[in-house]
């Protein structure tokens, strides 16, 4: 049933993707105050809000995921732009299935 749904989605051209924030664990970061040291804002301050910790789909850090990609142990990402990197959801699902079966 899942395979039929995915294939029909692909026929319609709506492939799903994951970004790093969806896959990797993100550590908590407390709020902090930043003071500009140069430029037109020199001497001014701004508050950088806190970030709650989140658990990604894969359950490892971003650094570990990039290491696995480098070693060929995780699917290769797709660069959509210089700042946007994604993975195909079907590639991640296949990778997770292979890990469950012990391969």
TIRO-2110 file (N, C-alpha, C; in Angstrom, 1 decimal):
// TIRO-2110
0.8, -1.2, 0.0, N, 1, A
0.0, 0.0, 0.0, CA, 1, A
0.9, 1.3, 0.0, C, 1, A
1.9, 1.3, 0.9, N, 2, A
2.8, 2.4, 0.9, CA, 2, A
3.5, 2.6, -0.4, C, 2, A
4.0, 1.5, -1.0, N, 3, A
4.7, 1.6, -2.3, CA, 3, A
3.8, 2.1, -3.4, C, 3, A
2.5, 1.8, -3.4, N, 4, A
1.6, 2.3, -4.4, CA, 4, A
1.4, 3.8, -4.2, C, 4, A
1.3, 4.2, -3.0, N, 5, A
1.1, 5.6, -2.7, CA, 5, A
2.3, 6.4, -3.2, C, 5, A
3.5, 5.9, -2.9, N, 6, A
4.7, 6.6, -3.3, CA, 6, A
4.8, 6.7, -4.8, C, 6, A
4.5, 5.6, -5.5, N, 7, A
4.6, 5.6, -6.9, CA, 7, A
3.6, 6.6, -7.6, C, 7, A
2.4, 6.6, -7.0, N, 8, A
1.4, 7.6, -7.5, CA, 8, A
1.9, 9.0, -7.3, C, 8, A
2.5, 9.3, -6.1, N, 9, A
3.1, 10.6, -5.8, CA, 9, A
4.1, 11.0, -6.9, C, 9, A
5.0, 10.0, -7.2, N, 10, A
6.0, 10.3, -8.2, CA, 10, A
5.5, 10.6, -9.5, C, 10, A
4.4, 9.9, -9.9, N, 11, A
3.8, 10.1, -11.2, CA, 11, A
3.2, 11.5, -11.3, C, 11, A
2.8, 12.1, -10.2, N, 12, A
2.2, 13.4, -10.2, CA, 12, A
3.4, 14.4, -10.0, C, 12, A
4.6, 14.0, -9.8, N, 13, A
5.7, 14.9, -9.7, CA, 13, A
5.9, 15.5, -8.3, C, 13, A
5.3, 14.9, -7.3, N, 14, A
5.5, 15.4, -5.9, CA, 14, A
6.3, 14.5, -5.1, C, 14, A
7.6, 14.6, -5.3, N, 15, A
8.5, 13.8, -4.5, CA, 15, A
8.8, 14.5, -3.2, C, 15, A
8.9, 13.7, -2.1, N, 16, A
9.2, 14.3, -0.8, CA, 16, A
10.7, 14.4, -0.5, C, 16, A
11.1, 15.4, 0.3, N, 17, A
12.5, 15.6, 0.7, CA, 17, A
12.6, 15.8, 2.2, C, 17, A
13.8, 15.5, 2.7, N, 18, A
14.1, 15.9, 4.1, CA, 18, A
15.3, 16.8, 4.1, C, 18, A
15.3, 17.8, 5.0, N, 19, A
16.4, 18.7, 5.2, CA, 19, A
17.2, 18.2, 6.4, C, 19, A
18.4, 18.7, 6.7, N, 20, A
19.2, 18.2, 7.8, CA, 20, A
18.5, 18.4, 9.1, C, 20, A
17.7, 19.5, 9.3, N, 21, A
17.0, 19.7, 10.5, CA, 21, A
16.0, 18.6, 10.8, C, 21, A
15.5, 17.9, 9.8, N, 22, A
14.5, 16.8, 9.9, CA, 22, A
15.2, 15.5, 10.3, C, 22, A
16.5, 15.4, 9.9, N, 23, A
17.2, 14.1, 10.1, CA, 23, A
18.0, 14.0, 11.3, C, 23, A
18.7, 15.1, 11.7, N, 24, A
19.7, 15.1, 12.7, CA, 24, A
19.2, 15.7, 14.0, C, 24, A
19.7, 15.2, 15.2, N, 25, A
19.4, 15.8, 16.5, CA, 25, A
20.0, 17.2, 16.5, C, 25, A
19.2, 18.1, 17.1, N, 26, A
19.7, 19.5, 17.2, CA, 26, A
19.8, 19.8, 18.7, C, 26, A
21.0, 20.2, 19.2, N, 27, A
21.1, 20.4, 20.7, CA, 27, A
20.4, 21.7, 21.1, C, 27, A
20.1, 21.8, 22.4, N, 28, A
19.5, 23.0, 22.9, CA, 28, A
20.5, 24.1, 22.9, C, 28, A
20.0, 25.4, 22.7, N, 29, A
20.9, 26.5, 22.8, CA, 29, A
20.1, 27.6, 23.6, C, 29, A
20.8, 28.1, 24.7, N, 30, A
20.1, 29.1, 25.5, CA, 30, A
20.1, 30.4, 24.8, C, 30, A
19.2, 31.3, 25.2, N, 31, A
19.2, 32.7, 24.7, CA, 31, A
20.5, 33.4, 25.1, C, 31, A
20.9, 34.3, 24.3, N, 32, A
22.1, 35.1, 24.6, CA, 32, A
22.0, 36.4, 23.9, C, 32, A
22.9, 37.3, 24.4, N, 33, A
23.0, 38.7, 23.9, CA, 33, A
24.2, 38.8, 23.1, C, 33, A
24.1, 39.3, 21.9, N, 34, A
25.2, 39.6, 21.0, CA, 34, A
25.5, 41.0, 20.8, C, 34, A
26.8, 41.4, 21.0, N, 35, A
27.1, 42.8, 20.8, CA, 35, A
28.0, 42.9, 19.5, C, 35, A
27.5, 43.8, 18.6, N, 36, A
28.3, 44.0, 17.4, CA, 36, A
29.6, 44.7, 17.7, C, 36, A
30.7, 44.2, 17.1, N, 37, A
32.0, 44.8, 17.3, CA, 37, A
32.5, 45.7, 16.2, C, 37, A
31.8, 45.7, 15.0, N, 38, A
32.2, 46.5, 13.9, CA, 38, A
31.0, 46.8, 13.0, C, 38, A
31.3, 47.6, 12.0, N, 39, A
30.2, 47.9, 11.0, CA, 39, A
29.3, 49.0, 11.5, C, 39, A
28.2, 49.1, 10.8, N, 40, A
27.2, 50.2, 11.1, CA, 40, A
26.5, 50.0, 12.4, C, 40, A
26.5, 48.8, 12.9, N, 41, A
25.8, 48.4, 14.2, CA, 41, A
26.8, 48.4, 15.3, C, 41, A
28.0, 48.8, 15.2, N, 42, A
29.0, 48.7, 16.2, CA, 42, A
28.5, 49.3, 17.5, C, 42, A
28.6, 48.5, 18.6, N, 43, A
28.2, 48.9, 19.9, CA, 43, A
26.8, 48.5, 20.2, C, 43, A
26.0, 48.2, 19.2, N, 44, A
24.6, 47.8, 19.5, CA, 44, A
24.5, 46.4, 19.9, C, 44, A
23.4, 46.0, 20.5, N, 45, A
23.2, 44.6, 20.9, CA, 45, A
21.9, 44.1, 20.4, C, 45, A
21.9, 42.8, 20.3, N, 46, A
20.6, 42.1, 19.9, CA, 46, A
20.5, 40.8, 20.7, C, 46, A
19.3, 40.4, 20.9, N, 47, A
19.0, 39.2, 21.6, CA, 47, A
18.8, 38.1, 20.6, C, 47, A
19.6, 37.0, 20.8, N, 48, A
19.4, 35.8, 20.0, CA, 48, A
18.6, 34.8, 20.8, C, 48, A
17.4, 34.5, 20.4, N, 49, A
16.5, 33.6, 21.1, CA, 49, A
17.0, 32.2, 21.4, C, 49, A
16.4, 31.6, 22.3, N, 50, A
16.8, 30.2, 22.7, CA, 50, A
16.3, 29.3, 21.6, C, 50, A
16.9, 28.1, 21.5, N, 51, A
16.5, 27.1, 20.6, CA, 51, A
16.3, 25.8, 21.4, C, 51, A
15.1, 25.2, 21.3, N, 52, A
14.9, 24.0, 22.1, CA, 52, A
15.6, 22.8, 21.3, C, 52, A
15.9, 21.8, 22.1, N, 53, A
16.5, 20.6, 21.5, CA, 53, A
15.4, 19.9, 20.7, C, 53, A
15.8, 19.2, 19.7, N, 54, A
14.9, 18.4, 18.9, CA, 54, A
15.6, 17.1, 18.5, C, 54, A
14.8, 16.1, 18.4, N, 55, A
15.3, 14.8, 18.0, CA, 55, A
15.0, 14.5, 16.5, C, 55, A
16.0, 14.3, 15.7, N, 56, A
15.8, 14.0, 14.3, CA, 56, A
15.3, 12.6, 14.0, C, 56, A
14.9, 12.4, 12.8, N, 57, A
14.5, 11.1, 12.3, CA, 57, A
15.5, 10.0, 12.5, C, 57, A
16.8, 10.4, 12.2, N, 58, A
17.9, 9.4, 12.3, CA, 58, A
18.4, 9.2, 13.7, C, 58, A
18.4, 10.3, 14.5, N, 59, A
18.8, 10.2, 15.9, CA, 59, A
20.3, 10.3, 16.2, C, 59, A
21.0, 10.9, 15.2, N, 60, A
22.4, 11.2, 15.4, CA, 60, A
22.7, 12.7, 15.1, C, 60, A
23.9, 13.2, 15.4, N, 61, A
24.2, 14.6, 15.2, CA, 61, A
24.4, 14.9, 13.7, C, 61, A
24.4, 16.1, 13.4, N, 62, A
24.6, 16.6, 12.0, CA, 62, A
26.0, 16.2, 11.6, C, 62, A
27.0, 16.3, 12.5, N, 63, A
28.4, 15.9, 12.2, CA, 63, A
28.5, 14.4, 11.8, C, 63, A
27.8, 13.6, 12.6, N, 64, A
27.8, 12.2, 12.3, CA, 64, A
27.2, 11.9, 10.9, C, 64, A
26.1, 12.5, 10.6, N, 65, A
25.4, 12.3, 9.3, CA, 65, A
26.4, 12.7, 8.2, C, 65, A
27.0, 13.8, 8.3, N, 66, A
28.0, 14.2, 7.2, CA, 66, A
29.1, 13.3, 7.1, C, 66, A
29.6, 12.7, 8.2, N, 67, A
30.7, 11.7, 8.2, CA, 67, A
30.2, 10.5, 7.5, C, 67, A
29.0, 10.0, 7.7, N, 68, A
28.4, 8.9, 7.0, CA, 68, A
28.3, 9.1, 5.5, C, 68, A
27.9, 10.3, 5.2, N, 69, A
27.8, 10.7, 3.7, CA, 69, A
29.1, 10.6, 3.1, C, 69, A
30.1, 11.2, 3.8, N, 70, A
31.5, 11.2, 3.3, CA, 70, A
32.0, 9.7, 3.0, C, 70, A
31.7, 8.8, 4.0, N, 71, A
32.2, 7.4, 3.9, CA, 71, A
31.3, 6.6, 3.0, C, 71, A
30.2, 7.1, 2.5, N, 72, A
29.3, 6.3, 1.6, CA, 72, A
28.4, 5.4, 2.4, C, 72, A
28.2, 5.7, 3.7, N, 73, A
27.3, 4.9, 4.6, CA, 73, A
25.9, 5.5, 4.7, C, 73, A
25.7, 6.6, 4.1, N, 74, A
24.4, 7.2, 4.1, CA, 74, A
24.1, 7.8, 2.7, C, 74, A
22.8, 7.9, 2.3, N, 75, A
22.5, 8.4, 0.9, CA, 75, A
23.1, 9.8, 0.7, C, 75, A
23.5, 10.0, -0.6, N, 76, A
24.1, 11.3, -1.0, CA, 76, A
23.0, 12.3, -1.0, C, 76, A
23.2, 13.5, -0.6, N, 77, A
22.2, 14.6, -0.6, CA, 77, A
22.1, 15.2, -2.0, C, 77, A
21.1, 16.0, -2.2, N, 78, A
20.9, 16.8, -3.4, CA, 78, A
21.0, 18.3, -3.0, C, 78, A
21.8, 19.0, -3.8, N, 79, A
22.0, 20.5, -3.6, CA, 79, A
20.9, 21.2, -4.4, C, 79, A
19.9, 21.8, -3.8, N, 80, A
18.9, 22.6, -4.5, CA, 80, A
19.4, 24.0, -4.8, C, 80, A
20.3, 24.5, -3.9, N, 81, A
20.9, 25.8, -4.0, CA, 81, A
22.2, 25.8, -3.2, C, 81, A
22.9, 26.9, -3.2, N, 82, A
24.1, 26.9, -2.4, CA, 82, A
23.9, 26.7, -0.9, C, 82, A
22.7, 27.1, -0.4, N, 83, A
22.4, 27.0, 1.0, CA, 83, A
21.3, 25.9, 1.4, C, 83, A
20.8, 25.2, 0.4, N, 84, A
19.7, 24.2, 0.6, CA, 84, A
20.2, 22.9, 0.2, C, 84, A
20.3, 21.9, 1.1, N, 85, A
20.7, 20.6, 0.8, CA, 85, A
19.6, 19.7, 1.3, C, 85, A
19.2, 18.7, 0.5, N, 86, A
18.1, 17.8, 0.9, CA, 86, A
18.4, 16.4, 0.6, C, 86, A
17.6, 15.5, 1.1, N, 87, A
17.7, 14.0, 0.8, CA, 87, A
16.3, 13.6, 0.4, C, 87, A
16.3, 12.7, -0.6, N, 88, A
15.0, 12.1, -1.0, CA, 88, A
14.4, 11.3, 0.1, C, 88, A
13.1, 11.4, 0.4, N, 89, A
12.5, 10.7, 1.4, CA, 89, A
12.6, 9.2, 1.1, C, 89, A
12.4, 8.8, -0.2, N, 90, A
12.5, 7.4, -0.5, CA, 90, A
13.9, 6.8, -0.3, C, 90, A
14.9, 7.6, -0.5, N, 91, A
16.3, 7.1, -0.2, CA, 91, A
16.5, 6.9, 1.3, C, 91, A
16.0, 7.8, 2.1, N, 92, A
16.1, 7.7, 3.6, CA, 92, A
15.3, 6.4, 4.0, C, 92, A
14.1, 6.3, 3.5, N, 93, A
13.3, 5.1, 3.9, CA, 93, A
14.0, 3.8, 3.5, C, 93, A
14.6, 3.7, 2.3, N, 94, A
15.3, 2.5, 1.9, CA, 94, A
16.5, 2.3, 2.8, C, 94, A
17.2, 3.4, 3.2, N, 95, A
18.4, 3.2, 4.1, CA, 95, A
18.0, 2.7, 5.4, C, 95, A
16.9, 3.3, 6.0, N, 96, A
16.4, 2.8, 7.3, CA, 96, A
15.9, 1.4, 7.2, C, 96, A
15.3, 1.0, 6.1, N, 97, A
14.8, -0.4, 6.0, CA, 97, A
16.0, -1.3, 5.9, C, 97, A
17.1, -0.9, 5.2, N, 98, A
18.3, -1.8, 5.1, CA, 98, A
19.0, -1.9, 6.5, C, 98, A
18.9, -0.9, 7.3, N, 99, A
19.5, -0.9, 8.7, CA, 99, A
18.7, -1.9, 9.6, C, 99, A
17.3, -1.9, 9.4, N, 100, A
16.5, -2.7, 10.2, CA, 100, A
16.7, -4.2, 9.9, C, 100, A
17.0, -4.5, 8.6, N, 101, A
17.2, -5.9, 8.2, CA, 101, A
18.7, -6.3, 8.5, C, 101, A
19.5, -5.4, 8.9, N, 102, A
20.8, -5.8, 9.4, CA, 102, A
21.9, -5.7, 8.3, C, 102, A
21.6, -5.0, 7.2, N, 103, A
22.6, -4.9, 6.1, CA, 103, A
23.4, -3.7, 6.2, C, 103, A
END
